[in-house]
Amino acid sequence: MARRQLTNGPKAASLRQADGSWSVFDKETGLPMEASGRRLIGLTRKDADDIAAQLNAAFIDHISDTNLEQ
């Protein structure tokens, strides 16, 4: 079974918007990320940083689990 190639590292990052709010964006696409059907925009810096860290931790856990299956 072929697997989709994932990035080598975490892909979520917080970014300050022109209006002063913060978003969580995908470093591969440059687009805002979504969680539970909600675009992660219009956030406080703390929320954006926290969410990006959680998404990156989940990504690393996923990569670790995938590597164990091989």
C-alpha distance (Angstrom), angle and dihedral (degrees) to the residues before:
residue distance angle dihedral
M1 . . .
A2 3.81 . .
R3 3.77 117.1 .
R4 3.76 125.9 -148.8
Q5 3.79 109.3 -110.9
L6 3.79 109.8 -115.0
T7 3.77 126.1 -157.8
N8 3.76 119.4 -85.8
G9 3.78 92.9 -118.1
P10 3.75 146.7 12.6
K11 3.77 113.6 -44.7
A12 3.82 105.3 -165.1
A13 3.80 122.1 91.1
S14 3.78 135.9 167.1
L15 3.78 117.5 -119.1
R16 3.81 131.5 -170.9
Q17 3.78 113.1 -126.9
A18 3.82 126.8 -143.8
D19 3.82 90.6 -104.8
G20 3.82 91.1 57.1
S21 3.79 95.7 -105.6
W22 3.79 122.9 116.6
S23 3.80 133.5 -125.2
V24 3.77 137.6 -171.0
F25 3.77 111.0 -125.0
D26 3.78 137.7 -175.7
K27 3.81 109.3 -110.7
E28 3.82 90.7 -151.3
T29 3.80 97.5 53.9
G30 3.80 102.4 20.7
L31 3.83 89.1 -131.9
P32 3.80 128.3 123.8
M33 3.79 112.6 -91.8
E34 3.80 122.5 -124.7
A35 3.77 132.0 -139.9
S36 3.80 124.4 -175.1
G37 3.81 89.5 -7.4
R38 3.82 93.5 -55.3
R39 3.79 123.8 115.9
L40 3.79 109.0 -127.2
I41 3.80 97.9 -125.2
G42 3.81 135.0 118.3
L43 3.80 93.0 41.4
T44 3.78 134.0 143.8
R45 3.79 115.3 -105.1
K46 3.81 91.3 -109.7
D47 3.80 92.7 51.7
A48 3.82 92.6 46.5
D49 3.82 92.0 48.5
D50 3.82 92.3 46.3
I51 3.82 94.0 47.7
A52 3.82 92.7 46.3
A53 3.82 89.8 50.7
Q54 3.82 91.3 49.8
L55 3.80 92.7 48.4
N56 3.80 91.4 48.1
A57 3.81 91.7 48.8
A58 3.82 89.9 51.1
F59 3.82 89.4 49.0
I60 3.81 91.8 51.5
D61 3.82 90.7 47.7
H62 3.81 89.3 50.9
I63 3.81 92.4 50.4
S64 3.81 90.8 47.7
D65 3.81 91.5 50.1
T66 3.82 91.6 46.7
N67 3.81 91.6 51.3
L68 3.81 90.9 50.9
E69 3.82 90.4 55.7
Q70 3.80 93.6 58.5
